[in-house]
Structure formats: C-alpha cells, structure tokens
Amino acid sequence: MMEEEVRVRVKASGTVAKVRSLSSCRSLVYVELPNGAIFELDADDVELDLSVDETVLWDSESGVLAPAPDELWRADLIWIGVVKASLGDNEYVVDVSGRLFRAVAGEIDRLEVGNTVEGRVPNIILSVVAEDSIRYLDVGSIDDSVIASFRRHRGQDSVEFNDIGGYESVVKRAKELVELPLVKRENLEAIGSRSIKGVLFTGEPGTGKTLLARAIANHAEATFYEVSGPQIFSKWLGQSEELLRKIFEDALSNKPSIVFFDEIDSVAGRREGDTNEASRRVVAQLLTLMDGFKSQQGVVVVATTNRLEDIDVALLRSGRFDWKIHFPLPDRVDRGDILRKSALRVSASGPLAIEEIAEQTDNWSPADLTAIWTEAGLIAAADDRFAIDNEDFKCGFERVARQRRFDGQVQHKKRAQ
C-alpha cells in the first residue's frame, strides 16, 4: 500500500518534476522529470506534505523537493526523439532520452524508422526534424535506426560522372571493377568470371576517391553505405563487430549495394603487438564478412586509403581487396578539365585564365583546385558582386597557393622534430 503523503525539506529552486509514487515505508519518493526519467529520492528528513501527482521543484545536488505550481508542468511539453519501429495504423515506437514510447504521427506525409522527430507530450509526433538518427552508437543495442544512419538510398545522391573532372582512365577502370559486377552480375556469373568482392582506391587526399565511389553508386542505382573508423568503434564489448555484421546484412537485403569504407586504415589497420583488442576484433570480423559473401550477390566493398602500408595485410589477399585503383595527382590536362568542370557550377562575368592556372598548379590535388573557386567567390561577395571575374580567379589561386606553402612548412617542421 502506497502512502498518500510524505514530508520532505523545502528548497525553492531546482528542476520541475512530478511526484509519481511514495513508498509504503514513508522513506522514498519517486519523481518524474519532463524527459520521462524516473528518480528515487530519500525522504527521511521531512518538512513538507506532498501528494502523488503533485508538481515540485527538485534540486539534483541536495536531493530536496519544494512545492511548485501545476502550471510549471507543461501539458504541451515538446520532446525530440528517434523513431525505432512502425506498429502500423500510423503508430510508432519512439526513443526519447533512452526511454521507449508509443506515439501517433500527426499530419506527416512520410515517416520512417531512423527519423529524428519532434513531438508533444504525451504521444503526438508533430514533425520530422531530420531524416537521420540523432544518435549513432554507445547505446545498449544496434537497431534499424543506427543502420539507417549509414545508408544512402538509390537516387538520394546527385553525384554524376560529369561532376568528376579529368581522370578518364581511372573512371573507366572503376566502372569496370565496381559498376559492372553490380549491373551485369548475371552475365559475369554465366561466363564464370572470377568474382570481385573488394576494390581499394589509393592515392593522395583530395584526389576524388570518395566522390567517384558515390558517382558509381548513383549511376548503378545502388544503395550506398558510407562507413568510417570513428563511427565503427564503440565502448561496448562486441558492438563494433555487430554493427559491421548488420551493415553487411542490410546491404544484402538492399542490393545492388556498395559498402564504402572511407580511410579503411583507420578501421582495419595492421594487427601488431601493440594493437588493442577492439581493433583486432574489428579486422577479424571484416575478414569474415568479406569471405562470407560472393560478388554475384550484388554487393561490392569499396575502400579508400592514402596509407596502403598501414592496412592489415590479410585484407589485401586474394578474394578481398585484391583489386586496386590508384588516383594520382592530376596532370596538366586533367587539371584544366577539373577547373573547367568546376567553372560550370559558378557564375562568372567573363573569360577566365583556366589554362594559365592549370599550368601553374603542378602537384595540386582536385580538392586544392576546387578551393580556388571558393576563395574567388569570397572575394567577389566581399566586393558586393554576384559573379566572379578573372581577377577574383587569380587572387583565389594565390590564396590557396599561400595556404599550401604554409601547410608544407608545417609538415616539414613536424618531420624534422
């Protein structure tokens, strides 16, 4: 039997809460915070009579309660949560601050598992805040909303091959090794051709490796999963391996698909004597997953690295990442093509010295070349203009060149230390 009243010390500041239950021994009070969390408070020293469902102020440091007007407990309290499951009939399970609630969607055209939503107490979903989940890992389990945060559906990405300047031979080879196994897998299986499971893109940072992978996925109408090291590693024992397994399972159920590992050396580095156990388990799991499927199933694994020597050697053996495409720094012809392609996406007030700049940017990456347009745009906007001119273009080149020289000096000092 619950007591109806209990006396606690009074303090006139704190967090708004509701008294939800009182212990039969008159020593405990259970209060609910606006986010749904329940706390058990010690009420041995009592100075105030309180009742169940009464509004109070709770000082979390001292643990004391004080009476408060009911108006402070807002019936229209707004919450933010993540959709975890659909129950049908416009009803969903929503995770709000680690607690699961049933909620009904209001006037929302489209609601999917993994959406971040805004709602009103008690159980009305008002709007979609973001298509992705606001939470990644470090939760007790991995559900569909976590996997959805890695997935880009077909048609969701607008990157096309025309967006990639230069690199004609690289693009052609990537289409052969990545796109063909996805769109012509039945032909390859009938021919009896050796399966392609993994393709490794190597080269300096900023050479367009990720951009090309996304363009291939878009052109092949494939589901694209983008994974990086910080997203994989979790403090929970075994969770990183479980996440990898579920990503591959989801890829098989949404084929054709590309599982893309950005800077895979951060996920699957060499296993050496000082390698921590979590990294060892992740590498072992990735090896098992790649050995467990065939390319004819409609999944190709693509990874990038600019540190090939740091990747675990087991991943480079036959049947895994045994196909490699190198992305060199662009030559003069490619640099001109990259600058011209970029020029099509900006507003210019006259002819630009593209060939002249292409000649002066030896050993520049595509990312460096693209940065010229950013700097040129800043110069034009600062001058209250709506298009860049040739002078802006040249000044943008000079700014990026200075930054490159500074970065080079910093790297040189680091190597000398």
Secondary structure, 3 states (H helix, E strand, C coil): CCCCEEECCCCCCCEEEEEEEECCCCCEEEEECCCCCEEEEECCCCCCEEECCCEEEECCCCCCEEECCHHHCCCCCEEEEEEEEEEECCEEEEEECCEEEEEEECCCCCCCCCCEEEEECCCEEEEEEECCCCCCCCCCCCCHHHHHCCEECCCCCCCCHHHCCCCHHHHHHHHHHHHHHHHCHHHHHHHCCCCCCEEEEEECCCCCHHHHHHHHHHHCCCEEEEECHHHHCCCCCCHHHHHHHHHHHHHHHCCCEEEEECCHHHCCECCCCCCCHHHHHHHHHHHHHHHCCCHHHCEEEEEEECCHHHECHHHHCCCCCCEEEEECCCCHHHHHHHHHHHHCCCCECCCCCHHHHHHCCCCCCHHHHHHHHHHHHHHHHHCCCCCECHHHHHHHHHHHHHHHHHHHHHHHHHHHC
